[in-house]
Amino acid sequence: MFAFLLTDIFFYIIIFSLGYYVYYVRNTKDILETWKHVFKSNTGIISIVVLAFFLLIAILDSIHFKEKIKNEKNDLISYSSEIKSVLDLILLPTYQNTEKSYSSPFSSNLYSKETRILENNIEQRVYPKLLYKGNHNKYSEKNSYNIFLTFIFSLLKYILIFSIFYFFLFYKTVFKGISNLFHHLNSNKTFFITISVILLISIFLYDLSLQYYVLGTDKVGVDVLYKSIKSIRTGILIGTLTTIVMLPFAIFLGIFAGYIGGLVDDVIQYVYTTLNSIPSVLLIASAILMLQVYMANNPMNFENIYERADLRLFFLCMILGLTSWTGLCRLLRGESMKLREVDYVQASKTFGLSRISIIIRHIIPNIMHIVIITIVLDFSALVLAEAVLSYVNIGVDPTTYSWGNMINAARLEMSKEPIVWWSLFSAFTFMFILVLFANLFSDVVREAFDPRSTKNYD
């Protein structure tokens, strides 16, 4: 049975809105030409492919369901209270078993010694062997040789999968429309190489994760690679859902303040200046504490821990959105003040167009480049904000998979002897990749949509 969490519904709306924007761009020649400049950049193509891969993982992790439980006595069918996702099904072989405690990447033993009694009743401190991975090499007893053979077989799988994919898309007439698109993209070597590298790395990591804990295990023996992948959805949601909350306030208040002016401008300026004067961390902390009090006083409103954690994630996105719209609002106010003095807007006033018509026809289309640039720039900042807030315990729920929670847990792990470093390293690596390519993409988008840019790409 499908289960719909609150964040899932809004995430589906975001995906639908993104699809509608793509359709709108295809039918708007000037915007389409601008986006073509993004796709002419090698940096833009690589960034889009990597971000699309992260987005695909987030979508798979947002399709939730409950498993059926059949009662053998009376044949009644009920549903488990545990909520799983399609991504969990795909990654099931990698996380279904857990070890006792910490183990380092590619290790075959636990990270800490334990006292074991030998056959002659002599106690000895040893590193216990792992139960499920690390000691069951598929191709060879030597780890290095086994990893090399795993890579060879992963490469063969990649060639087979890509050959089938290529055959159906490029040679079957039933996929004619999609085929034309991929023929166009295939002519770009950067796109082809990026897709190939991501697919090969994914297959290789998946095959390795069946035999090893590639990024080690945490305190309770859970695969850190699995936790890092599951945290992608949280990072994507924080970056996108917060933006959706922020946009209506920033766009409409900024335009009305700049175009209408007068008392309206004074009131809106007062609102965002007052909001800016309050430290956002205090607002977020107070809001999260209020939510925790509500959940503690109303436990019957939640069927399971997943709904509680999801509500806190959704509430965090709302608070971040309500406290981060002021910067974009100020930018749009200044741009609207400039646009209301240009000749074509003055001509529209002369011909008797209403203010609403002028705003819809002339103001909004001419400020959208600022909106798009700001959205892309703010995305990486919001992903980092989640990590910081979770680090100080006012972010997402502790049961939610997120890079911030992993970094928060690493505070104590880094003080151990020897140091448990891989949880912090894993969270940092995944966050670094997402934020890096989001920033690279934002640079390309800014250059493409900036009216003063020459838009020349190699």
C-alpha positions as CSV (number, residue, x, y, z in Angstrom):
1,M,0.0,0.0,0.0
2,F,1.4,3.4,-1.0
3,A,2.0,5.8,1.9
4,F,2.1,9.6,1.3
5,L,4.1,11.7,3.8
6,L,3.6,15.4,3.9
7,T,6.9,16.2,2.3
8,D,6.2,13.6,-0.4
9,I,3.1,15.5,-1.6
10,F,4.9,18.8,-1.8
11,F,7.9,17.2,-3.5
12,Y,5.6,15.7,-6.2
13,I,4.2,19.3,-6.7
14,I,7.8,20.5,-7.2
15,I,8.6,17.9,-9.7
16,F,5.3,18.6,-11.6
17,S,6.1,22.4,-11.5
18,L,9.6,21.6,-12.9
19,G,8.0,19.6,-15.7
20,Y,5.6,22.4,-16.5
21,Y,8.5,24.9,-16.5
22,V,10.3,22.7,-19.1
23,Y,7.2,22.7,-21.2
24,Y,6.9,26.5,-20.9
25,V,10.5,27.0,-21.9
26,R,10.1,24.8,-25.0
27,N,7.3,27.1,-26.2
28,T,9.1,30.4,-25.3
29,K,11.8,31.1,-27.8
30,D,13.8,33.8,-26.0
31,I,14.0,31.7,-22.7
32,L,14.8,28.6,-24.8
33,E,17.7,30.4,-26.4
34,T,19.0,31.4,-23.0
35,W,18.9,27.9,-21.7
36,K,20.6,26.6,-24.8
37,H,23.6,28.7,-23.7
38,V,23.6,26.7,-20.5
39,F,23.7,23.5,-22.5
40,K,26.5,24.7,-24.7
41,S,28.8,24.9,-21.6
42,N,30.6,21.7,-20.6
43,T,30.4,22.8,-17.0
44,G,26.7,23.3,-17.3
45,I,26.1,19.9,-18.9
46,I,28.2,18.1,-16.2
47,S,26.4,19.9,-13.4
48,I,23.0,19.2,-14.8
49,V,23.7,15.5,-15.2
50,V,25.1,15.2,-11.6
51,L,22.2,17.2,-10.1
52,A,19.7,15.2,-12.1
53,F,21.2,12.0,-10.7
54,F,20.8,13.3,-7.1
55,L,17.3,14.3,-8.0
56,L,16.5,10.9,-9.3
57,I,17.7,9.3,-6.0
58,A,15.5,11.8,-4.1
59,I,12.4,10.9,-6.2
60,L,13.0,7.1,-5.6
61,D,13.3,7.8,-1.9
62,S,10.0,9.8,-2.0
63,I,7.8,6.9,-3.3
64,H,6.8,5.3,0.0
65,F,4.7,2.3,0.8
66,K,3.8,-0.1,3.6
67,E,4.3,-3.9,3.3
68,K,1.5,-6.3,3.7
69,I,1.3,-8.5,6.8
70,K,-0.8,-11.6,6.5
71,N,-2.3,-13.2,9.6
72,E,-2.0,-17.0,9.3
73,K,-4.8,-17.7,11.7
74,N,-7.6,-15.8,10.1
75,D,-6.1,-14.9,6.7
76,L,-6.6,-11.2,7.5
77,I,-4.3,-8.8,5.7
78,S,-2.9,-5.8,7.5
79,Y,-0.1,-3.3,6.8
80,S,3.2,-2.8,8.6
81,S,3.7,0.5,10.5
82,E,7.2,0.7,8.9
83,I,7.3,3.0,5.9
84,K,9.8,2.1,3.2
85,S,10.7,3.6,-0.2
86,V,11.5,2.3,-3.6
87,L,15.1,3.3,-2.9
88,D,15.1,1.0,0.2
89,L,14.0,-1.9,-2.1
90,I,16.9,-1.2,-4.5
91,L,19.4,-0.9,-1.6
92,L,18.0,-3.8,0.5
93,P,20.9,-6.2,0.0
94,T,23.3,-3.4,1.2
95,Y,21.6,-2.6,4.6
96,Q,19.4,-5.5,5.6
97,N,22.0,-6.8,8.0
98,T,23.7,-4.8,10.7
99,E,27.0,-5.4,12.5
100,K,27.6,-5.0,16.2
101,S,29.4,-1.6,16.1
102,Y,32.0,0.4,14.2
103,S,34.0,-1.0,11.4
104,S,36.3,1.0,9.1
105,P,35.8,1.1,5.3
106,F,36.6,-2.2,3.5
107,S,37.5,-3.8,6.9
108,S,36.8,-7.4,7.8
109,N,36.9,-6.8,11.5
110,L,35.2,-4.5,14.1
111,Y,37.1,-1.3,14.9
112,S,37.4,-2.0,18.6
113,K,38.9,-4.9,20.5
114,E,36.8,-7.3,22.6
115,T,37.8,-9.8,25.2
116,R,37.4,-13.4,23.9
117,I,38.0,-16.6,25.9
118,L,40.0,-19.1,23.9
119,E,39.8,-22.9,24.2
120,N,42.4,-23.1,27.0
121,N,40.4,-20.6,29.0
122,I,42.9,-17.8,28.3
123,E,41.4,-14.4,27.8
124,Q,42.7,-12.4,24.8
125,R,41.9,-9.0,23.3
126,V,41.0,-9.4,19.6
127,Y,39.3,-7.6,16.8
128,P,36.1,-9.7,16.2
129,K,35.4,-10.5,12.5
130,L,32.4,-9.0,10.8
131,L,29.4,-11.2,10.5
132,Y,27.9,-10.2,7.1
133,K,30.5,-8.5,5.0
134,G,34.2,-8.2,4.6
135,N,34.9,-11.9,5.2
136,H,32.8,-13.3,2.3
137,N,34.8,-12.1,-0.8
138,K,33.1,-13.2,-4.0
139,Y,36.0,-13.7,-6.3
140,S,39.3,-13.8,-4.3
141,E,40.5,-14.0,-0.7
142,K,42.8,-11.0,-1.2
143,N,40.8,-7.7,-0.9
144,S,42.8,-5.8,-3.6
145,Y,42.4,-8.6,-6.1
146,N,38.8,-9.1,-5.2
147,I,38.0,-5.4,-5.7
148,F,39.8,-5.4,-9.0
149,L,37.8,-8.4,-10.3
150,T,34.6,-6.8,-9.0
151,F,35.4,-3.7,-11.0
152,I,35.9,-5.9,-14.2
153,F,32.5,-7.6,-13.7
154,S,30.9,-4.2,-13.0
155,L,32.4,-2.9,-16.2
156,L,30.9,-5.8,-18.1
157,K,27.5,-5.1,-16.6
158,Y,27.8,-1.5,-17.5
159,I,28.6,-2.3,-21.1
160,L,25.7,-4.7,-21.3
161,I,23.2,-2.2,-19.7
162,F,24.4,0.7,-21.8
163,S,24.3,-1.5,-25.0
164,I,20.6,-2.4,-24.3
165,F,19.8,1.2,-23.5
166,Y,21.5,2.5,-26.6
167,F,19.8,-0.1,-28.8
168,F,16.2,0.6,-27.7
169,L,16.6,4.4,-27.7
170,F,18.5,4.8,-31.0
171,Y,17.2,2.0,-33.2
172,K,13.6,1.3,-32.3
173,T,11.0,3.4,-34.0
174,V,8.6,3.2,-31.1
175,F,11.0,5.5,-29.2
176,K,11.3,8.0,-32.0
177,G,10.6,11.1,-30.0
178,I,13.0,10.2,-27.2
179,S,15.5,8.9,-29.7
180,N,15.7,12.3,-31.4
181,L,16.5,13.9,-28.1
182,F,19.2,11.4,-27.2
183,H,20.7,11.6,-30.7
184,H,21.1,15.4,-30.0
185,L,22.6,14.8,-26.6
186,N,24.8,12.0,-27.8
187,S,26.5,14.4,-30.2
188,N,27.8,16.2,-27.1
189,K,30.8,14.1,-25.8
190,T,30.6,15.8,-22.4
191,F,27.1,14.6,-21.8
192,F,27.9,11.1,-23.0
193,I,31.1,10.8,-20.8
194,T,29.3,12.2,-17.7
195,I,26.5,9.7,-18.0
196,S,28.9,6.9,-18.6
197,V,31.1,7.7,-15.6
198,I,28.1,8.1,-13.2
199,L,26.5,4.8,-14.4
200,L,29.8,2.9,-14.1
201,I,30.6,4.3,-10.6
202,S,27.0,3.5,-9.4
203,I,27.2,-0.1,-10.6
204,F,30.7,-0.6,-9.2
205,L,29.7,0.9,-5.7
206,Y,26.6,-1.3,-5.7
207,D,28.6,-4.5,-6.4
208,L,31.2,-3.5,-3.8
209,S,28.6,-2.8,-1.2
210,L,27.3,-6.4,-1.5
211,Q,30.7,-7.6,-0.2
212,Y,32.1,-4.7,1.8
213,Y,31.1,-1.8,4.0
214,V,32.6,0.7,1.5
215,L,32.3,3.6,3.9
216,G,32.3,1.6,7.1
217,T,29.6,1.2,9.7
218,D,28.4,3.5,12.5
219,K,27.9,3.0,16.2
220,V,25.0,0.5,15.8
221,G,26.5,-1.2,12.8
222,V,24.5,0.5,10.0
223,D,26.2,0.9,6.6
224,V,27.4,4.5,6.4
225,L,27.2,4.4,2.6
226,Y,23.5,3.6,2.9
227,K,23.0,6.5,5.4
228,S,24.8,8.9,3.1
229,I,22.6,8.0,0.1
230,K,19.4,8.2,2.1
231,S,20.4,11.7,3.3
232,I,20.3,12.9,-0.3
233,R,16.5,13.3,-0.1
234,T,16.7,15.5,2.9
235,G,19.3,17.8,1.3
236,I,17.2,18.1,-1.9
237,L,14.0,18.7,0.0
238,I,15.6,21.4,2.1
239,G,16.9,23.1,-1.0
240,T,13.8,22.9,-3.1
241,L,10.8,23.0,-0.7
242,T,12.3,26.0,1.2
243,T,12.6,27.8,-2.1
244,I,8.9,27.1,-3.0
245,V,7.9,28.7,0.3
246,M,10.2,31.7,-0.2
247,L,9.3,32.6,-3.7
248,P,5.7,33.9,-3.3
249,F,6.7,36.3,-0.5
250,A,9.8,37.5,-2.3
251,I,8.2,37.9,-5.8
252,F,4.9,39.5,-4.9
253,L,6.1,41.7,-2.0
254,G,9.2,42.8,-3.9
255,I,7.3,43.7,-7.1
256,F,4.5,45.5,-5.2
257,A,7.0,47.5,-3.1
258,G,9.0,48.5,-6.1
259,Y,6.3,49.2,-8.7
260,I,3.5,50.6,-6.5
261,G,5.7,52.5,-4.0
262,G,4.3,54.9,-1.5
263,L,2.7,53.5,1.7
264,V,2.8,49.9,0.3
265,D,6.6,50.2,-0.2
266,D,7.1,51.6,3.3
267,V,5.1,48.8,5.0
268,I,6.9,46.0,3.1
269,Q,10.2,47.6,3.8
270,Y,9.3,47.8,7.5
271,V,8.3,44.1,7.5
272,Y,11.5,42.7,5.9
273,T,13.8,45.1,7.8
274,T,12.2,44.0,11.1
275,L,12.5,40.3,10.1
276,N,16.2,40.8,9.1
277,S,16.9,42.3,12.5
278,I,16.0,39.1,14.3
279,P,18.6,36.4,14.2
280,S,17.2,33.6,12.0
281,V,18.7,30.9,14.2
282,L,16.6,32.2,17.2
283,L,13.4,32.1,15.1
284,I,14.2,28.6,13.8
285,A,15.1,27.3,17.3
286,S,11.9,28.7,18.9
287,A,9.7,27.3,16.1
288,I,11.2,23.8,16.4
289,L,10.8,23.9,20.2
290,M,7.2,24.8,19.8
291,L,6.7,21.9,17.4
292,Q,8.4,19.5,19.8
293,V,6.0,20.6,22.6
294,Y,3.1,20.1,20.3
295,M,4.2,16.6,19.3
296,A,4.9,15.7,22.9
297,N,1.4,16.8,23.9
298,N,-0.4,15.2,21.0
299,P,1.3,11.8,20.5
300,M,-1.9,10.2,19.2
301,N,-1.9,12.4,16.1
302,F,1.0,10.4,14.7
303,E,0.8,6.8,13.7
304,N,4.5,6.2,13.7
305,I,7.9,7.8,14.1
306,Y,8.2,8.4,10.4
307,E,5.3,10.9,10.4
308,R,6.8,12.7,13.4
309,A,10.1,13.0,11.7
310,D,8.5,14.0,8.4
311,L,6.5,16.8,10.1
312,R,9.6,18.2,11.6
313,L,11.4,18.2,8.3
314,F,8.4,19.9,6.6
315,F,8.2,22.5,9.4
316,L,11.9,23.2,9.2
317,C,11.5,23.9,5.4
318,M,8.6,26.3,6.2
319,I,10.6,28.2,8.8
320,L,13.7,28.4,6.6
321,G,11.5,29.7,3.8
322,L,9.8,32.3,6.0
323,T,13.2,33.7,7.2
324,S,15.1,33.7,3.9
325,W,12.8,35.6,1.4
326,T,14.0,39.1,2.4
327,G,17.2,39.1,0.3
328,L,15.4,38.3,-2.9
329,C,12.6,40.6,-2.0
330,R,15.0,43.5,-1.7
331,L,16.6,42.7,-5.1
332,L,13.2,42.5,-6.8
333,R,12.1,45.8,-5.3
334,G,15.0,47.6,-6.7
335,E,14.6,46.0,-10.2
336,S,10.9,46.8,-10.2
337,M,11.6,50.5,-9.3
338,K,13.9,50.6,-12.3
339,L,11.5,48.8,-14.7
340,R,8.5,51.1,-13.9
341,E,10.5,54.0,-15.4
342,V,11.3,52.4,-18.8
343,D,9.6,53.5,-22.0
344,Y,7.4,50.4,-22.7
345,V,6.0,50.5,-19.1
346,Q,5.2,54.2,-19.4
347,A,3.6,53.6,-22.8
348,S,1.4,50.8,-21.2
349,K,0.2,53.3,-18.6
350,T,-0.6,55.8,-21.3
351,F,-2.7,53.3,-23.1
352,G,-4.7,52.6,-19.9
353,L,-3.5,49.1,-18.9
354,S,-4.1,48.3,-15.3
355,R,-1.3,47.9,-12.8
356,I,-2.0,44.1,-12.5
357,S,-1.7,43.8,-16.3
358,I,1.5,45.7,-16.4
359,I,3.0,43.6,-13.6
360,I,2.0,40.3,-15.3
361,R,3.0,41.3,-18.8
362,H,6.1,43.5,-18.3
363,I,7.5,43.4,-14.8
364,I,7.4,39.6,-14.0
365,P,8.9,38.4,-17.3
366,N,11.8,40.9,-16.9
367,I,12.7,40.0,-13.4
368,M,12.6,36.2,-13.8
369,H,16.3,36.1,-14.6
370,I,17.1,37.4,-11.1
371,V,14.7,34.9,-9.6
372,I,16.3,32.0,-11.4
373,I,19.8,33.1,-10.5
374,T,18.9,33.6,-6.9
375,I,17.1,30.2,-6.6
376,V,20.1,28.3,-7.9
377,L,22.5,30.3,-5.7
378,D,20.5,29.8,-2.6
379,F,20.1,26.0,-3.1
380,S,23.6,25.2,-2.0
381,A,23.3,27.6,0.9
382,L,20.2,25.9,2.2
383,V,21.8,22.5,2.0
384,L,24.6,23.7,4.1
385,A,22.1,25.4,6.5
386,E,20.5,22.1,7.2
387,A,23.9,20.6,8.2
388,V,24.6,23.6,10.5
389,L,21.2,23.5,12.2
390,S,21.3,19.7,12.7
391,Y,24.7,20.2,14.2
392,V,23.3,22.4,16.9
393,N,20.2,20.1,17.4
394,I,17.6,22.4,16.0
395,G,17.5,20.8,12.5
396,V,15.7,17.7,11.3
397,D,14.6,14.9,13.7
398,P,17.5,12.7,15.0
399,T,15.8,9.7,13.3
400,T,15.9,11.3,9.9
401,Y,18.8,10.5,7.6
402,S,20.7,13.7,6.9
403,W,24.2,14.8,6.5
404,G,23.7,17.2,9.4
405,N,22.8,14.4,11.8
406,M,25.8,12.4,10.6
407,I,28.1,15.4,11.2
408,N,26.5,15.9,14.6
409,A,27.1,12.3,15.6
410,A,30.7,12.6,14.4
411,R,31.4,15.1,17.2
412,L,31.8,12.3,19.7
413,E,33.3,9.9,17.2
414,M,36.1,12.2,16.5
415,S,37.1,12.2,20.2
416,K,37.4,8.4,20.3
417,E,40.8,6.7,20.3
418,P,41.4,5.6,17.6
419,I,39.3,8.3,15.7
420,V,36.2,7.2,13.9
421,W,36.6,9.4,10.9
422,W,34.5,7.8,8.1
423,S,31.1,9.1,9.1
424,L,32.2,12.7,8.9
425,F,34.2,12.0,5.7
426,S,31.1,10.4,4.1
427,A,28.7,13.2,5.0
428,F,31.3,15.8,3.9
429,T,32.0,14.0,0.5
430,F,28.3,13.7,-0.5
431,M,27.5,17.2,0.6
432,F,30.6,18.6,-1.1
433,I,29.6,16.9,-4.4
434,L,26.0,18.3,-4.3
435,V,27.0,21.8,-3.3
436,L,29.9,21.9,-5.7
437,F,27.9,21.1,-8.8
438,A,25.0,23.3,-7.6
439,N,27.5,26.2,-7.4
440,L,29.0,25.4,-10.8
441,F,25.5,25.2,-12.3
442,S,24.5,28.5,-10.6
443,D,27.6,30.2,-12.2
444,V,26.6,29.0,-15.7
445,V,23.0,30.0,-15.1
446,R,24.0,33.5,-13.9
447,E,26.2,34.0,-16.9
448,A,23.5,32.8,-19.3
449,F,20.6,34.9,-17.8
450,D,22.7,38.0,-17.1
451,P,21.7,40.6,-19.8
452,R,25.2,42.1,-19.7
453,S,26.9,38.7,-20.3
454,T,28.4,37.9,-23.7
455,K,27.3,34.3,-23.4
456,N,30.3,32.9,-25.2
457,Y,31.2,29.3,-24.3
458,D,34.0,27.1,-25.5
